[in-house]
Amino acid sequence: MKENNKLNSWILASRPKTLLAAVVPVMVGTALAINLGRYNFIISLVALVCSLLIQIGTNFTNDLYDYLKGADTAERKGPVRVLSSGLISVKEMKAGIFITFLTAFLLGLYLVYIGGTIILIIGVISIFAGLAYTAGPYPLAYNGLGDIFVFMFFGLIGTMGTFYLHTGEISLPSFISSIPVGALITNILVVNNYRDIDEDRQAGKNTLAVILGKTFTKYQFVFLIVVSFVTPVILFLQFNFNEWIFLPYLTLPVAFKIIKMLYTLDGHQLNKTLELTAKLSALYGILFSTGLIL
């Protein structure tokens, strides 16, 4: 029973609801490769596992350093954190971080064999950035750079890197296709930081929301939504994708609902908004990938 409780604690620490952020860029990058008839299942599988491990390692690191820096307190509005709740010790979490990132690196050597030095550089930088998000002398999340980090790594690098592994190429359509991926995943962080703005300010965690305020954060969220739904139009008009590229428009009612929630809800109520934002990212990614293939 004790072992089962510990396993549940590790699962909680991995933040399962955030892991779709690691799946969508691999899914979209793979869909682009399928569109060109250059798909390899093993490459996609290993890339997906590595992406998930880096996301989990980053979540572990966030838990550890938010706890050590005092950002996770009893007043926080988000889900339970394992360190502040005493479910996992600092020593155990440090070991978990090391094992998770090491496993990602070792599995990633297969991708380096396929893609060469550029993939090695991307992998090492991704692991380093996962650690630097809340750790180190200049943690990204504490200095207003978390949004840029998420957009870059879960959008541009994740999507284009997957496409490159399959094709050996970097194309303009792969760059454009990575934009809504990064935008909608970044919006998960935007809602999280909007909800926690007061607690983060007290803890000295200077997220972009803390620095620029609630009004800017709401505009930022809407802007990223708009960018996401403009992208299929660009792909349709400029790159000869067919009408299936508009499948993500089926999620527009969800996007409008989330915007309304962000403008009308506060505090713990925003946990539902956060969950729905993550679901929007996943659903958009599935429909977008389908449109790219068809």
PASEBA-1860 file (N, C-alpha, C; in nm, 3 decimals):
! residues 294
1> MKENNKLN> 0.083/-0.121/0.000/0.000/0.000/0.000/0.086/0.126/0.000 ~ 0.195/0.124/0.079/0.284/0.239/0.086/0.349/0.265/-0.050 ~ 0.390/0.154/-0.118/0.451/0.169/-0.250/0.352/0.229/-0.348 ~ 0.225/0.185/-0.337/0.121/0.236/-0.425/0.097/0.385/-0.402 ~ 0.099/0.426/-0.275/0.082/0.567/-0.242/0.196/0.650/-0.299 ~ 0.319/0.595/-0.290/0.436/0.667/-0.343/0.426/0.680/-0.495 ~ 0.382/0.573/-0.561/0.363/0.578/-0.706/0.261/0.685/-0.743 ~ 0.152/0.689/-0.668/0.050/0.791/-0.693/0.105/0.931/-0.675
9> SWILASRP> 0.195/0.946/-0.578/0.258/1.076/-0.555/0.344/1.118/-0.673 ~ 0.418/1.022/-0.729/0.502/1.052/-0.845/0.416/1.085/-0.967 ~ 0.306/1.014/-0.981/0.213/1.044/-1.091/0.157/1.185/-1.075 ~ 0.121/1.221/-0.952/0.072/1.356/-0.924/0.178/1.460/-0.956 ~ 0.303/1.429/-0.921/0.414/1.522/-0.945/0.440/1.542/-1.094 ~ 0.409/1.441/-1.173/0.432/1.452/-1.318/0.331/1.547/-1.384 ~ 0.224/1.582/-1.310/0.119/1.671/-1.360/0.059/1.617/-1.491 ~ -0.011/1.505/-1.484/-0.060/1.437/-1.605/-0.140/1.527/-1.699
17> KTLLAAVV> -0.216/1.622/-1.642/-0.299/1.706/-1.728/-0.217/1.801/-1.814 ~ -0.089/1.821/-1.780/-0.003/1.910/-1.859/0.071/1.835/-1.969 ~ 0.069/1.703/-1.965/0.155/1.624/-2.053/0.111/1.627/-2.199 ~ -0.014/1.666/-2.224/-0.056/1.681/-2.363/0.028/1.787/-2.434 ~ 0.085/1.879/-2.356/0.172/1.981/-2.415/0.295/1.919/-2.480 ~ 0.334/1.802/-2.433/0.449/1.733/-2.492/0.409/1.647/-2.612 ~ 0.281/1.613/-2.619/0.232/1.525/-2.726/0.201/1.603/-2.853 ~ 0.139/1.719/-2.840/0.089/1.793/-2.956/0.198/1.831/-3.056
25> PVMVGTAL> 0.314/1.886/-3.013/0.416/1.921/-3.113/0.468/1.801/-3.191 ~ 0.484/1.687/-3.124/0.528/1.566/-3.194/0.420/1.520/-3.291 ~ 0.296/1.530/-3.250/0.184/1.488/-3.334/0.176/1.575/-3.461 ~ 0.187/1.706/-3.447/0.176/1.796/-3.562/0.298/1.781/-3.654 ~ 0.418/1.770/-3.595/0.538/1.751/-3.677/0.532/1.621/-3.755 ~ 0.480/1.517/-3.692/0.464/1.388/-3.760/0.359/1.397/-3.871 ~ 0.250/1.469/-3.847/0.145/1.484/-3.948/0.199/1.554/-4.073 ~ 0.284/1.653/-4.054/0.346/1.721/-4.168/0.433/1.624/-4.249
33> AINLGRYN> 0.506/1.537/-4.176/0.590/1.438/-4.244/0.504/1.337/-4.321 ~ 0.392/1.296/-4.261/0.300/1.204/-4.329/0.245/1.268/-4.456 ~ 0.218/1.397/-4.449/0.167/1.470/-4.565/0.264/1.461/-4.683 ~ 0.392/1.451/-4.651/0.494/1.440/-4.756/0.531/1.295/-4.786 ~ 0.465/1.200/-4.717/0.495/1.059/-4.738/0.629/1.015/-4.682 ~ 0.673/1.079/-4.572/0.806/1.049/-4.516/0.797/1.022/-4.365 ~ 0.712/0.928/-4.331/0.681/0.897/-4.191/0.755/0.773/-4.145 ~ 0.807/0.779/-4.021/0.873/0.664/-3.959/0.818/0.649/-3.817
41> FIISLVAL> 0.750/0.536/-3.790/0.683/0.516/-3.661/0.781/0.520/-3.544 ~ 0.896/0.456/-3.559/0.993/0.449/-3.448/1.042/0.588/-3.411 ~ 1.068/0.670/-3.512/1.113/0.807/-3.485/1.008/0.883/-3.405 ~ 0.882/0.872/-3.447/0.775/0.941/-3.375/0.761/0.890/-3.232 ~ 0.772/0.761/-3.214/0.757/0.701/-3.081/0.867/0.748/-2.987 ~ 0.991/0.741/-3.033/1.104/0.782/-2.947/1.098/0.932/-2.920 ~ 1.064/1.010/-3.022/1.052/1.155/-3.003/0.943/1.187/-2.901 ~ 0.833/1.113/-2.907/0.723/1.135/-2.812/0.766/1.102/-2.670
49> VCSLLIQI> 0.833/0.989/-2.652/0.877/0.949/-2.517/0.976/1.050/-2.462 ~ 1.070/1.093/-2.545/1.168/1.193/-2.500/1.100/1.325/-2.463 ~ 1.004/1.366/-2.545/0.930/1.489/-2.517/0.856/1.479/-2.384 ~ 0.791/1.365/-2.360/0.719/1.344/-2.235/0.814/1.345/-2.115 ~ 0.929/1.280/-2.130/1.025/1.274/-2.020/1.080/1.412/-1.986 ~ 1.107/1.492/-2.089/1.158/1.628/-2.064/1.050/1.713/-1.997 ~ 0.925/1.695/-2.039/0.814/1.767/-1.974/0.799/1.724/-1.828 ~ 0.806/1.594/-1.803/0.795/1.544/-1.666/0.912/1.593/-1.581
57> GTNFTNDL> 1.033/1.588/-1.637/1.150/1.637/-1.564/1.138/1.785/-1.532 ~ 1.082/1.861/-1.626/1.061/2.004/-1.602/0.958/2.025/-1.492 ~ 0.851/1.946/-1.494/0.750/1.956/-1.388/0.808/1.922/-1.252 ~ 0.891/1.817/-1.246/0.958/1.781/-1.120/1.044/1.897/-1.071 ~ 1.119/1.956/-1.165/1.208/2.068/-1.130/1.128/2.187/-1.079 ~ 1.014/2.214/-1.146/0.928/2.324/-1.101/0.879/2.301/-0.959 ~ 0.835/2.178/-0.931/0.789/2.144/-0.797/0.897/2.170/-0.693 ~ 1.017/2.123/-0.724/1.128/2.134/-0.629/1.163/2.280/-0.601
65> YDYLKGAD> 1.186/2.357/-0.707/1.238/2.492/-0.686/1.128/2.592/-0.647 ~ 1.005/2.569/-0.689/0.896/2.653/-0.636/0.881/2.631/-0.486 ~ 0.902/2.506/-0.443/0.896/2.474/-0.300/1.012/2.540/-0.225 ~ 1.133/2.524/-0.280/1.251/2.578/-0.212/1.250/2.731/-0.208 ~ 1.191/2.793/-0.311/1.187/2.939/-0.318/1.066/2.999/-0.247 ~ 0.976/2.912/-0.197/0.860/2.959/-0.123/0.743/3.003/-0.207 ~ 0.744/2.964/-0.337/0.633/3.002/-0.425/0.512/2.911/-0.405 ~ 0.534/2.788/-0.359/0.424/2.696/-0.330/0.389/2.704/-0.182
73> TAERKGPV> 0.278/2.769/-0.153/0.235/2.787/-0.015/0.094/2.732/0.003 ~ 0.046/2.736/0.125/-0.089/2.688/0.153/-0.195/2.773/0.084 ~ -0.157/2.896/0.045/-0.254/2.987/-0.017/-0.269/2.964/-0.168 ~ -0.182/2.883/-0.229/-0.188/2.867/-0.375/-0.322/2.807/-0.417 ~ -0.367/2.850/-0.535/-0.500/2.813/-0.583/-0.498/2.690/-0.672 ~ -0.380/2.647/-0.713/-0.369/2.535/-0.804/-0.375/2.400/-0.735 ~ -0.354/2.292/-0.813/-0.358/2.156/-0.757/-0.251/2.133/-0.652 ~ -0.263/2.022/-0.580/-0.170/1.986/-0.472/-0.029/1.968/-0.530
81> RVLSSGLI> 0.071/2.019/-0.459/0.211/2.000/-0.496/0.274/1.902/-0.397 ~ 0.349/1.807/-0.449/0.392/1.693/-0.367/0.496/1.730/-0.261 ~ 0.580/1.828/-0.289/0.682/1.865/-0.190/0.622/1.945/-0.076 ~ 0.542/2.045/-0.109/0.481/2.127/-0.004/0.383/2.045/0.079 ~ 0.331/1.935/0.020/0.239/1.847/0.092/0.311/1.735/0.167 ~ 0.442/1.725/0.150/0.520/1.623/0.219/0.507/1.483/0.161 ~ 0.453/1.472/0.038/0.435/1.340/-0.023/0.566/1.284/-0.078 ~ 0.655/1.374/-0.120/0.786/1.337/-0.172/0.889/1.430/-0.109
89> SVKEMKAG> 1.004/1.375/-0.070/1.107/1.456/-0.006/1.193/1.527/-0.110 ~ 1.268/1.626/-0.065/1.358/1.700/-0.154/1.461/1.605/-0.215 ~ 1.517/1.515/-0.133/1.616/1.420/-0.182/1.557/1.329/-0.288 ~ 1.436/1.280/-0.266/1.370/1.193/-0.363/1.343/1.268/-0.494 ~ 1.301/1.393/-0.484/1.271/1.469/-0.604/1.396/1.498/-0.685 ~ 1.506/1.527/-0.618/1.632/1.550/-0.690/1.673/1.424/-0.767 ~ 1.655/1.308/-0.704/1.686/1.181/-0.771/1.592/1.160/-0.890 ~ 1.465/1.192/-0.871/1.368/1.177/-0.978/1.400/1.265/-1.098
97> IFITFLTA> 1.444/1.388/-1.070/1.482/1.480/-1.178/1.600/1.425/-1.256 ~ 1.701/1.377/-1.184/1.822/1.324/-1.249/1.788/1.203/-1.337 ~ 1.712/1.110/-1.282/1.679/0.987/-1.356/1.594/1.019/-1.479 ~ 1.499/1.109/-1.465/1.409/1.142/-1.577/1.485/1.208/-1.691 ~ 1.567/1.307/-1.661/1.642/1.375/-1.767/1.750/1.283/-1.826 ~ 1.811/1.200/-1.743/1.912/1.107/-1.795/1.849/1.008/-1.892 ~ 1.733/0.957/-1.858/1.662/0.864/-1.947/1.627/0.931/-2.078 ~ 1.581/1.057/-2.070/1.550/1.131/-2.193/1.673/1.147/-2.280
105> FLLGLYLV> 1.787/1.175/-2.217/1.911/1.193/-2.293/1.954/1.063/-2.360 ~ 1.949/0.954/-2.286/1.994/0.825/-2.341/1.904/0.780/-2.456 ~ 1.772/0.794/-2.439/1.682/0.760/-2.549/1.703/0.853/-2.668 ~ 1.733/0.978/-2.637/1.754/1.077/-2.742/1.875/1.049/-2.829 ~ 1.966/0.965/-2.782/2.084/0.932/-2.864/2.043/0.862/-2.994 ~ 1.931/0.788/-2.989/1.879/0.728/-3.112/1.838/0.838/-3.211 ~ 1.774/0.943/-3.160/1.733/1.053/-3.246/1.855/1.129/-3.299 ~ 1.961/1.137/-3.218/2.085/1.199/-3.264/2.145/1.116/-3.379
113> YIGGTIIL> 2.137/0.984/-3.367/2.184/0.895/-3.473/2.107/0.921/-3.603 ~ 1.977/0.947/-3.591/1.894/0.973/-3.709/1.918/1.113/-3.763 ~ 1.918/1.213/-3.673/1.915/1.352/-3.716/2.046/1.427/-3.710 ~ 2.148/1.369/-3.644/2.278/1.433/-3.642/2.298/1.533/-3.529 ~ 2.402/1.613/-3.544/2.447/1.704/-3.439/2.340/1.805/-3.398 ~ 2.262/1.852/-3.494/2.160/1.952/-3.464/2.059/1.898/-3.362 ~ 2.027/1.769/-3.372/1.934/1.709/-3.276/1.998/1.695/-3.139 ~ 2.127/1.666/-3.135/2.199/1.662/-3.007/2.194/1.798/-2.940
121> IIGVISIF> 2.219/1.902/-3.017/2.217/2.039/-2.962/2.078/2.073/-2.910 ~ 1.974/2.041/-2.989/1.837/2.068/-2.947/1.803/1.993/-2.819 ~ 1.843/1.865/-2.812/1.814/1.784/-2.695/1.880/1.837/-2.569 ~ 2.008/1.872/-2.580/2.082/1.923/-2.464/2.023/2.056/-2.418 ~ 1.993/2.144/-2.515/1.935/2.274/-2.481/1.798/2.256/-2.417 ~ 1.720/2.161/-2.467/1.586/2.137/-2.411/1.595/2.092/-2.265 ~ 1.688/2.000/-2.236/1.707/1.954/-2.098/1.756/2.068/-2.009 ~ 1.852/2.143/-2.061/1.905/2.257/-1.984/1.794/2.359/-1.956
129> AGLAYTAG> 1.712/2.386/-2.059/1.604/2.483/-2.041/1.500/2.433/-1.943 ~ 1.475/2.300/-1.944/1.382/2.242/-1.848/1.428/2.263/-1.705 ~ 1.558/2.253/-1.685/1.615/2.279/-1.552/1.614/2.428/-1.520 ~ 1.651/2.509/-1.620/1.664/2.654/-1.599/1.530/2.724/-1.585 ~ 1.420/2.653/-1.611/1.289/2.716/-1.603/1.262/2.770/-1.463 ~ 1.298/2.692/-1.360/1.281/2.742/-1.223/1.409/2.732/-1.140 ~ 1.514/2.667/-1.194/1.638/2.649/-1.119/1.747/2.742/-1.171 ~ 1.860/2.742/-1.102/1.975/2.819/-1.148/1.972/2.963/-1.102
137> PYPLAYNG> 2.078/3.038/-1.138/2.091/3.177/-1.091/1.992/3.273/-1.156 ~ 1.936/3.235/-1.272/1.841/3.324/-1.340/1.724/3.241/-1.394 ~ 1.639/3.189/-1.305/1.529/3.103/-1.347/1.432/3.175/-1.441 ~ 1.404/3.113/-1.554/1.323/3.176/-1.658/1.185/3.215/-1.606 ~ 1.121/3.124/-1.533/0.984/3.147/-1.487/0.976/3.261/-1.387 ~ 1.087/3.292/-1.320/1.088/3.397/-1.218/1.131/3.532/-1.275 ~ 1.158/3.535/-1.406/1.206/3.658/-1.468/1.132/3.691/-1.598 ~ 1.005/3.653/-1.603/0.920/3.691/-1.715/0.948/3.623/-1.846
145> LGDIFVFM> 1.027/3.514/-1.844/1.066/3.448/-1.969/0.998/3.312/-1.990 ~ 0.910/3.275/-1.898/0.845/3.145/-1.908/0.761/3.130/-2.033 ~ 0.690/3.236/-2.071/0.603/3.232/-2.189/0.685/3.209/-2.316 ~ 0.797/3.279/-2.327/0.885/3.264/-2.444/0.942/3.122/-2.447 ~ 0.983/3.071/-2.331/1.038/2.936/-2.322/0.936/2.833/-2.372 ~ 0.813/2.843/-2.325/0.710/2.746/-2.364/0.681/2.756/-2.513 ~ 0.667/2.877/-2.565/0.638/2.894/-2.708/0.750/2.837/-2.794 ~ 0.872/2.864/-2.755/0.988/2.817/-2.833/1.000/2.665/-2.831
153> FFGLIGTM> 0.997/2.607/-2.712/1.029/2.465/-2.700/0.910/2.374/-2.729 ~ 0.791/2.412/-2.687/0.674/2.328/-2.712/0.608/2.361/-2.845 ~ 0.644/2.475/-2.903/0.590/2.512/-3.033/0.692/2.491/-3.144 ~ 0.781/2.589/-3.159/0.873/2.589/-3.272/0.967/2.469/-3.272 ~ 1.040/2.450/-3.163/1.142/2.345/-3.160/1.081/2.206/-3.161 ~ 0.976/2.185/-3.081/0.914/2.053/-3.075/0.854/2.010/-3.208 ~ 0.782/2.101/-3.273/0.716/2.068/-3.399/0.815/2.057/-3.514 ~ 0.899/2.159/-3.530/0.995/2.159/-3.640/1.102/2.052/-3.622
161> GTFYLHTG> 1.138/2.026/-3.496/1.237/1.922/-3.470/1.185/1.784/-3.509 ~ 1.058/1.758/-3.477/0.998/1.629/-3.516/0.993/1.616/-3.668 ~ 0.951/1.723/-3.734/0.945/1.722/-3.880/1.084/1.698/-3.939 ~ 1.184/1.761/-3.881/1.322/1.746/-3.930/1.371/1.602/-3.915 ~ 1.336/1.537/-3.806/1.378/1.399/-3.783/1.325/1.307/-3.893 ~ 1.204/1.333/-3.939/1.145/1.250/-4.044/1.198/1.283/-4.182 ~ 1.224/1.410/-4.207/1.252/1.454/-4.344/1.394/1.505/-4.368 ~ 1.464/1.542/-4.260/1.595/1.603/-4.277/1.586/1.745/-4.328
169> EISLPSFI> 1.468/1.805/-4.317/1.447/1.940/-4.371/1.378/2.031/-4.268 ~ 1.401/2.161/-4.285/1.325/2.263/-4.213/1.252/2.344/-4.320 ~ 1.119/2.343/-4.315/1.042/2.411/-4.419/0.959/2.524/-4.360 ~ 0.918/2.617/-4.447/0.833/2.727/-4.401/0.698/2.677/-4.350 ~ 0.634/2.579/-4.418/0.508/2.526/-4.362/0.525/2.464/-4.222 ~ 0.640/2.400/-4.196/0.662/2.342/-4.063/0.676/2.453/-3.959 ~ 0.739/2.564/-3.998/0.751/2.678/-3.907/0.613/2.738/-3.877 ~ 0.535/2.762/-3.982/0.402/2.821/-3.964/0.312/2.729/-3.883
177> SSIPVGAL> 0.321/2.598/-3.911/0.237/2.500/-3.839/0.273/2.492/-3.691 ~ 0.396/2.528/-3.658/0.438/2.522/-3.517/0.382/2.638/-3.435 ~ 0.337/2.744/-3.502/0.291/2.864/-3.431/0.166/2.839/-3.347 ~ 0.058/2.781/-3.403/-0.059/2.756/-3.316/-0.031/2.654/-3.207 ~ 0.060/2.560/-3.234/0.098/2.463/-3.131/0.157/2.537/-3.012 ~ 0.256/2.622/-3.039/0.319/2.698/-2.931/0.225/2.797/-2.866 ~ 0.140/2.861/-2.947/0.049/2.963/-2.893/-0.050/2.904/-2.794 ~ -0.113/2.792/-2.831/-0.216/2.735/-2.744/-0.156/2.668/-2.620
185> ITNILVVN> -0.036/2.613/-2.633/0.030/2.557/-2.515/0.076/2.669/-2.423 ~ 0.124/2.778/-2.480/0.162/2.894/-2.399/0.042/2.948/-2.322 ~ -0.075/2.941/-2.383/-0.195/2.991/-2.314/-0.227/2.913/-2.188 ~ -0.184/2.787/-2.181/-0.200/2.711/-2.057/-0.123/2.780/-1.945 ~ -0.001/2.821/-1.976/0.082/2.893/-1.878/0.022/3.030/-1.848 ~ -0.031/3.096/-1.950/-0.089/3.229/-1.931/-0.203/3.224/-1.829 ~ -0.292/3.126/-1.843/-0.403/3.113/-1.746/-0.349/3.080/-1.607 ~ -0.251/2.990/-1.601/-0.190/2.953/-1.472/-0.132/3.076/-1.403
193> NYRDIDED> -0.058/3.157/-1.477/0.007/3.275/-1.419/-0.095/3.384/-1.385 ~ -0.201/3.393/-1.465/-0.308/3.489/-1.436/-0.376/3.453/-1.304 ~ -0.404/3.324/-1.286/-0.467/3.277/-1.162/-0.378/3.305/-1.041 ~ -0.248/3.285/-1.055/-0.155/3.291/-0.941/-0.086/3.426/-0.927 ~ -0.134/3.529/-0.995/-0.060/3.654/-1.003/-0.031/3.715/-0.866 ~ -0.126/3.711/-0.774/-0.105/3.772/-0.643/-0.005/3.693/-0.559 ~ -0.021/3.560/-0.558/0.071/3.475/-0.482/0.212/3.482/-0.538 ~ 0.224/3.484/-0.673/0.356/3.492/-0.736/0.424/3.624/-0.705
201> RQAGKNTL> 0.347/3.731/-0.702/0.404/3.863/-0.670/0.460/3.862/-0.528 ~ 0.386/3.805/-0.436/0.431/3.799/-0.296/0.557/3.713/-0.281 ~ 0.567/3.609/-0.363/0.681/3.517/-0.355/0.801/3.565/-0.434 ~ 0.788/3.678/-0.503/0.897/3.729/-0.585/0.914/3.654/-0.716 ~ 0.809/3.585/-0.758/0.811/3.512/-0.885/0.756/3.605/-0.993 ~ 0.847/3.670/-1.066/0.807/3.774/-1.160/0.772/3.715/-1.297 ~ 0.656/3.651/-1.302/0.607/3.602/-1.431/0.569/3.721/-1.518 ~ 0.546/3.697/-1.645/0.505/3.804/-1.735/0.374/3.866/-1.686
209> AVILGKTF> 0.286/3.784/-1.630/0.161/3.835/-1.575/0.185/3.931/-1.459 ~ 0.280/3.897/-1.372/0.314/3.984/-1.260/0.374/4.115/-1.309 ~ 0.462/4.105/-1.409/0.532/4.224/-1.459/0.439/4.319/-1.532 ~ 0.351/4.264/-1.616/0.269/4.348/-1.705/0.123/4.359/-1.663 ~ 0.080/4.278/-1.566/-0.053/4.295/-1.510/-0.163/4.211/-1.574 ~ -0.280/4.213/-1.509/-0.391/4.128/-1.551/-0.451/4.168/-1.685 ~ -0.461/4.297/-1.711/-0.520/4.341/-1.838/-0.436/4.293/-1.955 ~ -0.304/4.313/-1.947/-0.215/4.265/-2.052/-0.228/4.114/-2.070
217> TKYQFVFL> -0.234/4.041/-1.959/-0.239/3.895/-1.965/-0.364/3.847/-2.038 ~ -0.476/3.914/-2.015/-0.599/3.877/-2.087/-0.586/3.908/-2.236 ~ -0.527/4.021/-2.270/-0.505/4.054/-2.412/-0.408/3.954/-2.476 ~ -0.307/3.915/-2.401/-0.210/3.818/-2.450/-0.280/3.686/-2.484 ~ -0.367/3.642/-2.395/-0.441/3.517/-2.416/-0.524/3.524/-2.544 ~ -0.598/3.633/-2.561/-0.683/3.649/-2.680/-0.598/3.656/-2.806 ~ -0.486/3.727/-2.800/-0.396/3.738/-2.916/-0.346/3.601/-2.961 ~ -0.307/3.518/-2.867/-0.256/3.385/-2.901/-0.367/3.297/-2.959
225> IVVSFVTP> -0.489/3.315/-2.912/-0.604/3.244/-2.971/-0.623/3.287/-3.116 ~ -0.622/3.418/-3.140/-0.643/3.471/-3.276/-0.535/3.420/-3.371 ~ -0.409/3.426/-3.327/-0.298/3.378/-3.409/-0.318/3.232/-3.448 ~ -0.366/3.152/-3.354/-0.386/3.009/-3.378/-0.489/2.984/-3.488 ~ -0.594/3.064/-3.490/-0.700/3.041/-3.587/-0.675/3.112/-3.721 ~ -0.578/3.201/-3.725/-0.537/3.262/-3.852/-0.445/3.167/-3.930 ~ -0.369/3.086/-3.859/-0.270/2.998/-3.922/-0.328/2.907/-4.031 ~ -0.441/2.838/-4.008/-0.495/2.754/-4.116/-0.526/2.832/-4.243
233> VILFLQFN> -0.568/2.957/-4.229/-0.596/3.041/-4.346/-0.469/3.062/-4.427 ~ -0.359/3.090/-4.359/-0.231/3.111/-4.427/-0.187/2.984/-4.500 ~ -0.199/2.870/-4.432/-0.159/2.744/-4.494/-0.246/2.712/-4.615 ~ -0.372/2.743/-4.606/-0.466/2.716/-4.717/-0.436/2.806/-4.837 ~ -0.413/2.934/-4.812/-0.396/3.030/-4.921/-0.257/3.026/-4.983 ~ -0.155/2.998/-4.902/-0.018/3.010/-4.950/0.052/2.877/-4.980 ~ 0.002/2.767/-4.923/0.077/2.642/-4.936/-0.007/2.525/-4.987 ~ -0.121/2.557/-5.046/-0.202/2.457/-5.116/-0.251/2.342/-5.031
241> FNEWIFLP> -0.268/2.363/-4.901/-0.337/2.264/-4.820/-0.486/2.273/-4.854 ~ -0.556/2.160/-4.846/-0.698/2.161/-4.884/-0.788/2.206/-4.770 ~ -0.918/2.196/-4.792/-1.016/2.249/-4.697/-1.012/2.181/-4.560 ~ -0.955/2.060/-4.553/-0.946/1.989/-4.426/-0.860/2.064/-4.324 ~ -0.780/2.158/-4.372/-0.692/2.233/-4.282/-0.773/2.321/-4.186 ~ -0.903/2.339/-4.218/-0.989/2.421/-4.132/-1.059/2.340/-4.024 ~ -1.026/2.212/-4.010/-1.086/2.130/-3.905/-1.073/2.191/-3.765 ~ -0.959/2.256/-3.733/-0.949/2.316/-3.599/-1.057/2.419/-3.568
249> YLTLPVAF> -1.124/2.472/-3.672/-1.228/2.571/-3.647/-1.346/2.512/-3.571 ~ -1.354/2.380/-3.564/-1.457/2.315/-3.483/-1.439/2.347/-3.334 ~ -1.319/2.391/-3.296/-1.292/2.423/-3.155/-1.322/2.569/-3.122 ~ -1.368/2.646/-3.218/-1.394/2.789/-3.192/-1.492/2.812/-3.077 ~ -1.602/2.735/-3.066/-1.691/2.757/-2.951/-1.621/2.738/-2.817 ~ -1.529/2.642/-2.811/-1.452/2.620/-2.687/-1.362/2.739/-2.659 ~ -1.298/2.791/-2.764/-1.209/2.906/-2.749/-1.286/3.028/-2.697 ~ -1.405/3.053/-2.753/-1.487/3.167/-2.707/-1.530/3.148/-2.561
257> KIIKMLYT> -1.562/3.025/-2.525/-1.604/2.996/-2.388/-1.490/3.024/-2.290 ~ -1.368/2.984/-2.328/-1.253/3.005/-2.239/-1.224/3.153/-2.222 ~ -1.233/3.228/-2.332/-1.210/3.373/-2.323/-1.310/3.437/-2.227 ~ -1.437/3.397/-2.239/-1.540/3.450/-2.149/-1.509/3.413/-2.004 ~ -1.463/3.289/-1.980/-1.429/3.246/-1.845/-1.314/3.327/-1.788 ~ -1.213/3.354/-1.871/-1.097/3.430/-1.825/-1.137/3.572/-1.784 ~ -1.235/3.628/-1.853/-1.277/3.765/-1.825/-1.379/3.775/-1.711 ~ -1.436/3.662/-1.670/-1.543/3.669/-1.569/-1.512/3.593/-1.439
265> LDGHQLNK> -1.416/3.501/-1.443/-1.387/3.419/-1.326/-1.260/3.466/-1.256 ~ -1.239/3.416/-1.135/-1.121/3.454/-1.057/-1.088/3.343/-0.960 ~ -0.967/3.347/-0.904/-0.927/3.254/-0.799/-0.936/3.108/-0.839 ~ -0.990/3.027/-0.748/-1.000/2.882/-0.770/-1.088/2.849/-0.890 ~ -1.179/2.938/-0.927/-1.266/2.913/-1.042/-1.185/2.898/-1.171 ~ -1.066/2.958/-1.174/-0.984/2.953/-1.294/-0.919/2.817/-1.315 ~ -0.926/2.729/-1.216/-0.873/2.593/-1.236/-0.948/2.524/-1.349 ~ -1.079/2.547/-1.357/-1.159/2.491/-1.466/-1.119/2.553/-1.599
273> TLELTAKL> -1.090/2.682/-1.598/-1.045/2.750/-1.719/-0.912/2.692/-1.766 ~ -0.823/2.666/-1.670/-0.693/2.608/-1.702/-0.708/2.470/-1.765 ~ -0.796/2.388/-1.706/-0.820/2.254/-1.758/-0.877/2.260/-1.900 ~ -0.970/2.351/-1.923/-1.032/2.363/-2.055/-0.933/2.417/-2.158 ~ -0.842/2.503/-2.115/-0.739/2.556/-2.205/-0.646/2.444/-2.251 ~ -0.611/2.354/-2.159/-0.528/2.238/-2.195/-0.601/2.147/-2.294 ~ -0.732/2.129/-2.270/-0.811/2.045/-2.360/-0.823/2.109/-2.499 ~ -0.835/2.242/-2.503/-0.840/2.311/-2.631/-0.711/2.288/-2.710
281> SALYGILF> -0.598/2.299/-2.643/-0.470/2.275/-2.708/-0.463/2.136/-2.768 ~ -0.508/2.037/-2.691/-0.505/1.898/-2.738/-0.602/1.874/-2.853 ~ -0.725/1.925/-2.840/-0.826/1.903/-2.942/-0.788/1.975/-3.072 ~ -0.741/2.098/-3.060/-0.693/2.171/-3.177/-0.580/2.092/-3.243 ~ -0.486/2.041/-3.163/-0.373/1.967/-3.218/-0.416/1.843/-3.294 ~ -0.514/1.771/-3.240/-0.565/1.650/-3.307/-0.631/1.687/-3.441 ~ -0.716/1.787/-3.439/-0.787/1.828/-3.561/-0.690/1.889/-3.663 ~ -0.595/1.966/-3.615/-0.494/2.028/-3.703/-0.410/1.920/-3.770
289> STGLIL> -0.365/1.822/-3.691/-0.286/1.711/-3.745/-0.366/1.634/-3.850 ~ -0.493/1.609/-3.820/-0.579/1.539/-3.915/-0.592/1.617/-4.045 ~ -0.611/1.748/-4.032/-0.622/1.834/-4.150/-0.496/1.835/-4.234 ~ -0.380/1.833/-4.166/-0.253/1.831/-4.238/-0.235/1.702/-4.316 ~ -0.280/1.591/-4.259/-0.267/1.460/-4.324/-0.363/1.446/-4.442 ~ -0.488/1.489/-4.420/-0.589/1.473/-4.524/-0.569/1.568/-4.642
END
